[in-house]
Amino acid sequence: MLQDDAPFTAFAAEIFPQSPLRQVVTAACKCAEAEAIAALYQAASLAPPEALAARETALQLIRAVRAAPSSPLARMLRAYPLGSAEGLALMGLAEALLRTPDAATRDELLRDKLARRHWVRPGLPLSRALALAAGFAASPAWKLAKPFIRVAAIKVVRRIGREFVLGETMAQALARAAPLAARGYRFSFDMLGEAAMTQDDAEGFFQSYRAAILNLKGDPEIQHSPGISIKLSALHPRYTRAQRTRVLAELAPRLIALAKLAQARNVGISIDAEESGRLDLSLDLLEILCQEPAFSGWDGIGFVVQAYGKRAPAVIAFCADLAGRTNRRMMLRLVKGAYWDQEIKHAQLGGFEDFPVFTRKIHTDIAYLACARQMLALPALYPQFATHNANTIAAILAMAGNADYEFQCLHGMGEEIYNAVRALPNARPCRIYAPVGPHKTLLAYLVRRLLENGANSSFIHKLHDPAIPPETLWDDPVAESQALTPPGAPHPSIARPPEMLGPSRQNSAGLDLADESILASLAAELTAGFTTSAIPLAADADIETAFAAAQAYTPPPPGERAQILFHLADYLERHRAPLVSLLVREARRTIPDALGELREAADFCRYYATEIEHWLAETHLPLGTVICISPWNFPLSIFLGQIAGAFAAGNAVIAKPAEETPAIAALAVQLAHEAGLPRAALHLLQGDGILGAALVADPRCHGVVFTGSLEAARAINISLAQRLSPDGRPVPLIAETGGLNAMIVDSTALPEQAIADILLSAFNSAGQRCSALRLLCVQQEIAADFLPRLHAAMRELCAGPPDRLASDLGPLITKAAAARIHDYIAAMRAQACPIIQGTAPEEAEYLPPTIIEIPDLSFMTQEVFGPVLHVLRVPRAELANLPARINTLGYGLTFGAHGRIESRLRHWADSINAGNIYINRNIIGAVVGVQPFGGQGLSGTGPKAGGPLYLHRLLAHGPACKPIGQNLTTTPLGEGNEYAVRPRGVIFCKAQTPEGHLAQQQALQAAGCVMATELSPETQATLLEADETEILSFLQYLAALPGPIIPLHTLTPGAIAAGFHYNPGWLLAERSISTNIAAAGGNAALMAKI
């Protein structure tokens, strides 16, 4: 029994009250797009005289730019747009070539990107060189040509970088800025780099900002002074809402120190815009900075607002109020926004109610104009309009009159148009946003700039296209939006998060844990508390009652079962608070993990409901009574997923949950019954492994679904082998048993991205996931730099009580489990393996995140079910054969790879024996129906949970399904998901009759498998034609064999004669491949489409 008079008080203490203006900011995020944009129509509209003047100015600017010579970069981007294979290849080279340290891998990357593409473009000299290099890449002459091509390619990429970066050092940047400054341009310098991952990263960025400020000399008029743009996530390794208390305590002093240095030189600082989930933190720090007494009355503090965000007008209002309260004129830079594709993907994957950003470019344009008018009307703000769009510039000039403001542009993108703007009679000053930093820090910034330049909808893209008449470039976004049906409708190709999975299935509802109002509501729900009753253990009478009721159960038609499961999914989401509360308190799941598990449970219900909507009771016959045995690490989602699948197939279910998590199971069954699952169809029996063994051994058990240890699965298999099902076949067993899951990181991978995915894969849920990363293989050529950064980033993780929002990983399920892993770590230390550990509370059930470096794969002898990651350094020459070596471990659940050489990634994916493969992303969190989950070999029997074969395994008879090569569902934007099957391989076959032999040959041919007449270690499944006595004898022989569980599929001679066939589907191995297609800096396909 669980009882807590004051549950989640620590979580509630992490929620902070918001001022009325901040509440408005938060609320704006949830507004529907049409409603949000309708509120901006009036402010964004130009009066007729303004519109006439703006149009004439815009056309004047367009003609002036086109009359000037195009830059080489502009010509290149027109020749190779992002929608083309060549454009994507160039972006890939720009993103990865310079950071790849070893020449051999650089050569592989070049060959991968250059070959099999059509580079010739008339009138572009660079295209001839690219075409020549591509010809060498596809020929035997590559070996001789590659050193020269490599040197030339590096020069080209550095030349592209020079277009966008003012200098590798402040001295270089200031020297290049001097001629432009003499012509009247102002500058805001930006220290290149992505978010800090370690304390060393943060200290390095702090020193870079400090040195940059010391290199600048201010003007008595702050608006005339150069400025520095500060990216707050670069100054702290944990710049997230969950770590708010720590961030404010540690980052605010650093920010104040930089501001004091800038104030002393009268140099302005601007807090840069980042992802929407960080906006509240940035506003918190802006408020702290403005309220610092030392800065009272100083106008050198600035902030950046992204117009694509629905909260932009509310943020402007807050900033104006803050400036007024703190006696200053605040610099406010308005930009369109830099993370749009990331925001779309994040909201879809998170299952949020809606997007925090607009989905149409015209709506961002409307928001920009409305925000501009709002800023011009607020005296407490000094507007800074960052845009390269001639229409936007012209509209601002028309609406601003004699107001005091400036324009801003990006170095390498805006000088052409602002040279034309400066020639206008009503010209305003222009400030150039100038990135500074070494080439190795350039890459992510460079790719974002290429995306913005090359997107089809980009004004820059159209501006330089001579085929587009200037008059057609003038547009009225308000009129265009109002003409939509309905007015202000979102983009039709971008599904809202609830509809992400298509029309047939609703996406599960998630919570944005960076949203203060959502956090406050969740805290109120969780602190209400409740008490669970004592959980009775099953007695013999309970077992008899359950089996008797199950035998008497008559399933409703498939359509009715589907509606019950749809209702159950909704019901689970309405009862979020008690379920999350129990997951945290009983299963020791962190709050984000608990919410994710609830989502997965709802997804299982909806997916299986969708699968059976069109089944027929006459053709899809259930097994009868199915025993579902689930683990403690996913006590809700796996528990209910098993139940939902068995019930969907028409079976009665007897569910035995893990003995560590009885209360969660009891509540889940209670809710299932309340939602409409017939009581005769679902029976809960609580107990230990002895109970599970008794249920499996009972002849009234017609099938078993199990998730747990390999040893327990083998015991179940041996027990089931003692009898046959009522129709004379082996009793079906679906077992999922874990794995030694590996990830390979080569030298083309982006270290920051790979490290983030490694930490999430290895240490989320304290490593207590079947899919968790156990073995990291790092290319030796980068290991000396990569591994220390990984170690330092791991030390930033926070282990603590699971009811704290700040806890990244909670305790292990029991003290005994923690003790076993402590002993394992001690044993590895005794073998002289280097061990790096983070920190954790001293209580016995906690274990710090741990990295153990091993000398070879022979040290991987067991699955360590906790926060332990093994690391192996691998020379480049051994990478090609590495998946085959990993296969020798015998497991086959999940596998990951980070890199940019597509041919290498595909080779690894084709070579690895794993059910779930992840490319350039983390390897956990498979989404039901999108990435069906399950493995092979020692990792399980298949079929995959949440996949198209699963329910068919729970039928006694049914039509064969055809899943080959199908795409299962709509996929989140920015992610590619493939589902396919391939032959299992070697199949042992034995037949008594010629007809039986022919039936086996037909099944093998349909599945593409190889027949064997003798059992061997390579045997993946067996087909047997025999009488029941021989079937039973052979079944017991197979079950006793060591190694993986080998499925046996049988028919009697009589069944063969009656026309029954072996199902080829049981001879197929399912594979799910999930790829982060935005890994190289952004979703080029999406950007090109809009």
Steps between C-alpha positions, in 0.01 A plus 500: 500500500625847405411792722647849500333789674694760301608350169695703244553801727860518375374508142250773584782702656673507162205687345529876518216754490481720193414866472185587300707600197699177514175306525389665177828396337447139608134488395576628150691181420180294507299723269378342176678635193193649333398674822851630568549636150155656481592716799795638300329582169421860585845589634670330205286674237631807323275797432460565125759782491742286701446200272556708187822648635620162628442331164697765312786477752507120485516495120776760510701283739443182298615664176806648670608165638450324168700767322797429725723198430390182676737346749649158418303356790169632366572344163590169662181488707287573194676221313466244779177567693435313822228294336760334278731211579795721415386777736462253785842352424664844510329573829627170637856581397481848648370356826748215548816532291700747710438330835601154372862468620637204303571515129373148425156576640493838325562314175214260570271792581593678175445189293168437668372853432647553151432172322172413322386862474466734203714808560521665160329841489543734204670826586632386839877437494488316832268238349768380259737435789229320695408288200863407445541406866180292486636315198815410687292396806316243288810362328815303582696827462364615836801361684733733310271801489368509855787697665455782249121493523517503879718813506278674246182409687636634828583827326148524356333437835728753670411748226129442565564552870682825434183627330316474831766542770675834542814353652643208693615745771375838615815659354418357157135595534577859596744531211237377252234716664698824472416580133131433562503704821653789304194487274270535800420141589479405866585156636372244746756224548403141576739239637432188294413178676213283607364439849753408768501137609765522769633750751811535286282590202318764702824646638648511151202690363506738797863583433427546129222748576721678752789530257267622225359776720851611597584528129215744441483872555163657562352827388354758743165423329430136580293452184809592299726260689592151384327222687536139608232233459504251785362150467405402854508126434869543416564624853345207687506126423146439627305793356155339530185570699548187709824644638360853558616540859855398420510702179388824665742454788801425279433687177367831629834599659683422175253704297524792743880486483495524121246781512714699744797459270288618206359791702850618584574525128145610408461198274152358463412139574203310362367171631460281193185308417498122538247217490154578638549267799776733623307825461378521860852441633633776274229739621584411860864589442410815308293613797783425745742694280273804464427511874869497594556841669830555319317516166227745598446744216750327267356443152750236395284194578324331209285197423407309186140414409410239237194599296416142404409432863140554603626662819692779324250785560467404866879485538528849352241630746690339789833648386349847466354476850831374642689783331259754645523350848881505493544849352656415164442483128546134411640392166264246345609309193213351298591199286289254302638202698781246468369167634170456319544142377628394843194651669266310268671168566529556875128576537396202291723254685392649833131460421436864589162662454628722219814657360667795672573642153301582190502236228471735203768740389240766419382483861852565623515794259171632643625455857822681413315806365257504793787474749688774318206737530464405868869569570496835318217613726684420824743776612671268748638294211769568241381287204754304300345336194702205373376404154624450144153516347458805279124501558543498878764772486279714280195446723694605811634809327143590403344443842783639715503860387764689699532241777841416645603146407753300301512208259720196542629238260714189507854522371511329162127524441381857533769740383374501140151615588609741772742670263184580305308599815772745600452682170135577583410852619335364817773246573565386855825365649578133447685271739671187373468186712854368468594146611855453626675174571721219369376283217432203725230702678352627173322192379155510662469875442608460139242232428221712648604785269506267199153377591366853524665601172398192310139452614261545209285741700798711608483856367877486448452193282238675288680832500795353311289302253485709180216285368265652759372848395560763770133596506400149606729515803285765666236330710235577758524222761186618680287475186658165418423362847145634501438329166573159649216263587443563782687830541828453681497122453827323587714331238318191363820294480595554864276296726432630849653274767170326587447414130863410429426131444241560230121482486469145633671544837532784747843571642530461875485820702825622651587789725744781432704500820653836408156664522445658841120476493518131412750438779277682747194296398695175521634590845147575621379163371789302646504664842134411551620152588312177550540174686505157343347200666698199607563271200387140563711219359327243284394176663425168328131589500572824319687310230210262452250786488704684240542199270135402533380849412747522212379171355141624511587832334357576157675795340297783353546567127831660394339838438365510856836396642661782306261756647569371851875547446452848355297587809761350730771719345292812564419378851867449585582855393215637712643315802853625448563622855448173695686298237799734492498520877525123534763470228719746688436371851485125440708445183739788580459650155591865454209728413592532128544121481166442670322732258671329208392159624139613530516625140635165383219312672243718326682452169485121534126512556434724201740316269354155565149644475582642158645165391180304571238749386447310176554145624226240472416271789449212255853524355706614801468232768664560841722260688278492810663592830829690490731550798670840507808532721650849514810660660544768765697742282197589282222395738229693316584512131628144454236368740213666313664452161499124550141508621380725219660279235362176638155651552501657153560156349191372683664313786423495868796629702644396833758764592780445749697818563841528659490454875689831546217706345164354608320831565554629148362179355199508731414856400553427130262203511245701697509772235481244220186348650347843553578586137306199375727197486277210606596362837492151353760612246757638744608343827776628727697253710771641725795291610858395450673279247342188647158633402622576149638148464168352614302709249728404212493132593119487510361320192228766477772750401489531120771760454757705694624855456809568708748782552787441739825312540632246252521240776132540585405487133689173459324355804162597354596345166598173668172498693291559188690225321339242729169521311337610176216744444142372453556491122816292537759771448767651728354755741602842364753697700586864430808584705699825516813462706745792480834549337861612488413803291781674314561835332781591261628857479740577218715807443244677278243516780418830666641446853242716681214319332648155556579567866146622571355186341747273681415643842126468436534147364723370778373677811135588449286298745828428685585261217207276594370457146534198275594739221762693698846550355748256653796521261639812332753446222694818421734539206848503645607805301261725697490315832767710672289814456154345501512286812614770748210717379263207545633442853460866592149516353402188696615667821244774437214252533294527818412178681237553766149431626267426208239751617740789431478666162877553508577127531635352177510151645343356809584201720514139392192292564646334814805520721587147396505600133734789580724273706539253212615777267736642763657154516527487121675837488742385769576188298570705188724731702690195620563414133668841456223648290497881520180615672349847501202577723266789562333574831194362675336516843652279765191283554557136410252488213684768303779444254700776327509503121805295412722458194733199478758485224570147381789375283294264282154351449578191706430708812130528398379186670171610657229761488552744787153639566590841632685825425819339372645566156792307355729678253723341237748686278500367143753588226348633178618195305289273722175697477366320193508161672389628842127411465595140422709491819212646700273232354717234663370614840174328405259781584301701249277764654614857429795651317607858433743679275622859477676623188453678170620243243172363369649192332674405825184550707301286258768228510487494879119485498500217248766304690371523855261243642269734690130560499518875555767712333548870567707735286631831638260495794454331836410129511217504755135601501364303202162642401221244468408439136777733381798299623360154589714364782660162546811301420639167395748241620556526875283815501173326427278297275303770320269617366548864589271673748313782334558350155283342230592137576438509874126440517518220242723300735217514755254334263434129465404555137495805279589629155867554426612860537730668250718755676793490258643844429206695628518838670292456809375849566558868463837584651607808699649773284877490515506125553505214251352167607521184295339169583599193305542128536778279379550123498590350834765296321560131559183300574514138612234299317374148550203345321329160500327527163583646156211739546645617829842549342340704221311717751824570683678589175220739410519674836879532475479633146236757598715620790834475319652266757750214466402139573716283723449136586717508811488727802796735542591817693380696195147357521249783545171304495364157425221358284376154592241267350429223749236344721436651841723255685803585286417870512501493877825304517677735259358805679652383828833436328509854357404659831790330675760638259724783626496834327201687359147364501445337159140528377335181381215509247317175436233333291384142518472291183124524538512878511721505189253275321215729605670793326661682793826688436798625698477873555801662324465795737647293784820457297563871473709723726355847550719809492424858589748769392451848643715783363537857619492662157561841657828387658718698261367829631138518394217343306597599148209313340245683713667836454511446124133400490360807671 
